[in-house]
């Protein structure tokens, strides 16, 4: 919690699972934020969350919350289909925005948000919270300061058939409402798209965080016994080559990580189910010392750390420490390129990707 220092008054749009699991607690605990307001059309759900987290105000109408002159910023924690429209309204109302990932579901809609962000003059950040994992940050620091030229990157994100046994044990009991606003189409009707949006957005942003922009990719998809496995060969703008593995779900424990080969060292990372709030175990080998180091990362609350970084930018200025609009767009472009590559059985340049994920 803050200690009387300047804070950002936050309004959270959406009282569903992602807010209950991550955003409410983060806003209450953050050193530089205040849970000022919550908003949801479901009166019963909103009342339960207001009673639990005690915001100053609660709203059934999003525009009414945005019209509050004391509100500084919003966290958009709705279904993916609503992200771009909700972000646009907030930015046009003069509010800073932290939007859950993925930024959107189609290239054209997320591209349209760029001009809105630029015209607003407000801070806009996409919720790729893995950038606030201290293990990944230690890898990024070594890449920039000690590794020299990067040769290649491999990364994998493999959800597990056992993940719900884990999350049910560590998350709060989710409160749901029959009155909650839902997209016109059930997102899980198309599991190929649903898994790519939910998990692929993390994988592509992590790869870009380490190796920079992706210029082209070639993807294969194999679907068997309810599992979806994408193998994606990627080419980065820097010339680095990469291989990405997105599999949902593996018949084993959660399996996520990365391996990076560089001129003066290498990196091997193991990442845990995010709801464990456990920092990735990242082993950094330096050729010059012949030794391997690993940051402890005792604070593994990525959602709270993400919010604090967002608020620091608002309060102090300077560059974003998280993912910005271009990162969000690039992630959606990469996922759309995967869809196109799988369908057309050929490599696809991200600049040529269009349509939905």
N, C-alpha and C positions, 0 to 999 in steps of 0.2 A: 504493500500500500504506500501511497505518497505520504510525505511528512510535512505538508503545508507548502510545498514548492508548487510552481505553476503546473496546472494540469489541463488536459484536453477533455472537454465534455463530449462524451461519446453517446451516440444513439445506435442501438442495434436493431436492424430490420430482420425479423424472423426469429421466432422463439422455438424452433425445431431442434432436432438432435445435434447439429453442429454447434449451435449456440449453447445448448445445455452441456455438451461435452467439452467445449473449448472456450468460447468467446465470453460467456458471462463471467466465469471464474477469472479469466485473464484480465478483464476490464476491472473487476473488483480488486484484484491483487496488484495490478500494475502500479509502478512508482510514479507515473506521470499521466495517468488517465483517471477519469471519473465516469462511472456508469450513470449517465445523466437521464437517459430515456431508453425505453424499449417499445417496439411496435410490432403488432401482429393482428390480423383480422379475426383470429379465433379468440373470443373474449375469455373463454374458460382457461385456455393455455396461457394467455397473457397475464391473467390474474394470478395464476400459480407462480409464474416466473417473477412477477412483481413482488409477491409475498416473500419469495425466497431470496431475491437479490437486491431488493429495496432501491430501485432507481428513483430519482426525484419525480419522474413523470412516466406515464405509459400512454400509448396512443393506439387506436384502432385504425387510424388513417395516416398513411405515409406522408402525404403532402402536408398534413397538419404538423407532424413532427418536424419536417423540413422547414416549415415556416417559423419555428421557434427561434428567435434571434440569439438565444443563449447556447444553442446547440452548435458545436464546432465541427464535428465529424461523424460519419456513419460507418458502421460495419455492415456490409451486405451479406447476410447469411441465409439466403433463400435458395430455392431450387435453381439449377444452372440456367434454365430457360428465362429466368427473370433478371439475371445479373446486369446485362447491358442497359436495359430500360431503367432499372432502379439506380444504377450508377449515373446515368445521364441526368435523371431528375435531381439527384443529390448535387452533382457538380453545377448544374444550372441554378440551383438554389444557393450556391456559394459555400457548400460544405466540402470538407476534405473527405476522401473515400478510401476505405480499405475493403476491397471486394474479394470474397472467397474465390478460390480457384475452382474450375477453370474460368477464365474471363468470360467465355461464352461458348456457344455450340457450333458456330459457323464463322468462316473467315470474314465474310462481308460484314456481319454485324459487329465483330470486334474491331475491324478496321474503321468502322464508322465512329467508334468511340474516341479515336485518336484526336480528332479535331475538337471534340467536346472538352477533353482533358486540357489541350493546349489553350483553348479559349477561356477556360475557367480560372487559370492561374492557381489552382488548388493542388494540394498533394494528392496523388493517386497512386495506390499501391495494390498489387495483386497478392492474395494470401498464399503464396508459396512459402509456407512457414519453415520448410526444411533448410532454407538459407540461414535460419537462426539456430541451427543445430551446431553446438560448439565444435563437434568433431569435423563437420563439413567446413566450418569456418577455418579450422586449423589447416585443413587440406588446401583451402583456397589461399591462405597466407603463404604456405610453402610453394605453391604453384607460382605465385607472384614474386616471391623474394628469393627462393633458393633452388628450385627444381631445374631451372633453365628451360630449354625448349621441350615442349610436350611432344611425345611420339604418338601415343595412342591412348584411348580410353575405352574401358568396358564398364557397363553399369547394368544392374538388374533390379527388377521390382517384381517379386513373386508373392502375391497374396496367398494365404493358406486356408485350406479347408477347416482349420482349427481356429481361425482368427476370432470367431464370435465367442468361443469359450473363453478366450483371453480378454476380449473387450468387455464382455458381460461381467467379468470379475473385477474390472478396474474402473469402469465408467459408472456415473450415477444412473439410477433407474430413469429411463427416458419417459417423459410425459408426452402423450400425443393427444390430438384433438380431431374429432370428425369434422370440425369447422375449419381446419387449416386449408389455406389456399394451395392448390396443386396445379401443376402444368396440365394443359389440355390432353397430353398423352403421357401415360405412365412411362417414366424413363427406363424402367426395367423391361419394357416390351422389346427393346432392342439391346440385348446384353452386350453385343459387340461394341456398340457406341457407348453404352453406360460404363463398361469397364475401361475403355480407352479414356473417356473424360475423367473418370474418378481417379484412375491410377496412372495412366499415361502422362497426364499433365505433370505429375510429380517427376516422373522419370525424365521427360524431356527438359524440364526446367533444371534439374540437377545436372544433366549433361551440359547444358548451356552455361550454367553457373561456373563449371570448371573449365570448359574448353572453348567457350564463346559461341558465336552464331553458327547454326547449321545451314549449309547451303543446299544439300541434297541428301536423299535417302532412298533406300530400296528395302521394302518390307515383305515378309512372308507371314502368313497366318495359318496355323493348324488348329482345328477345333475337334476335340474328341472327349467323350465321357463327361460332358459339361464343362470342360476346361478350354480356355482360349490361350494360345501361345503365339505371340508375335516375336519374331527375330527381325531386328532392324539394323541394317548396316548404314552408317551415317558418315558424311564428309563435312568437316567443319571448315569455316572460312579460312582458318589459319593453316589448313593443310593436314591437320590432325585427322586420323581415321578412328572410327569408333564402332562398337557393336552394343546394341541395347536389347535386353531381354525383358519383355513384359508377359508374365504368365499368371493367369487367374483361373483356377487356384491350384497350387501345387499340393501334392499329398505329402506334406512334411510341415515343419514349423515355418513361420514367416521367414522369407529369404530375400533380403534386400541389401545391396551394397555396391561397391565400385572398385575398380583397379585402374591405376594410372601409371604409365611408364614415361619417365622424363630423362633428360640429359644428365642430370646430377642426382637423381634419386627416383624413388617410386613411392606409391601410396596404395594402401589396401584398406578399405573401409567396410565395416559391417554395421548396418542400420537396423534398428528394432521397430516393432510395431509402434506407430507414433503415439498410441494412447497409453503406452507405458511411460512416456515422458522420460526416456532414457537416452542420453547422449550417445551418438554413434561411436563405436570403437574404431578409431582411425590410426593405423600404424604408418608412420612416415619414416622412410629410410633415406638417410643422407649419405651419398657416396663419399663425401669429404671426411666425415667422422666415422663411417662404418658402423653407425649406431642407429637404432630405431627408437622413436619417441611416440608417445600417445598422450593427448590432453585428457585430463580427468573429466571435465565438463560436468561438475556436480549439479549445475542448474540446467535441467533438461526440459524446462517448460517452454517449448518452442512457440506456442501460441501467445503466451504472455510476453516473451522476448520479442516476438514479431510486433506486437502492439506497442511495446515500449520504443522500438526502433521507429515505427510510424509516427508516434507522438513526438519523439525527439526531433524528427525532421520538421514537423509542424511548429514546434516551439523554438527551435534553434536555427532553422534553415539548413542549407547545405544539401548535398546529394542524398538520394534515397539509399538506405542500406539494404533494402529488400528489392523485390521485383516490381518494375514499373510497367507502364502501359506497353512499351515495346516488347518487354519480356512476355507479358500476357498474350499479346498478339502472336509472337513467334511460337509460343507453345501450341496455340490453337492451329496455326499454320502447319506445324510439324505433324500434329495428329490428323489433320485433313489430308496431308501428303501421304501418311501411312494408309489411310483408307483408299486413296487414289492408286497408290502403288500396289496394294493387295488386289484391287479390282482389275487393274490394267496389266499387272505382272511386268512392271518395268520400273526403273529408277524415276524419281520425281524431284524436280527442283522445288524448294519451298516457295520461291517467288512465283511459281506457276500454280501452286495449290489453290483450290477454291472450293466453294460449297461447304457442306456441313462435315463434322467429324464422323 
